[in-house]
Amino acid sequence: MSGADAAKLALTLGHERGLDSAKIADWQSLLDYCAGNPLTLRVITGQAVRRLA
């Protein structure tokens, strides 16, 4: 998965969980860590959302 596709997926996952784009913008390090792996991105996004709640 390209970096742009990973960013789109992160935005989609964040919006599905009620986050605005400003909070999701800080997730660049998560996108780098996931290295394009969509499963890893989903798991880490879920963890990030739980910590924000």
Secondary structure, DSSP 4 states (H G I P E B T S, - for coil): --HHHHHHHHHHHHHHTT--HHHHGGGHHHHHHHTT-HHHHHHHHHHHHHHH-
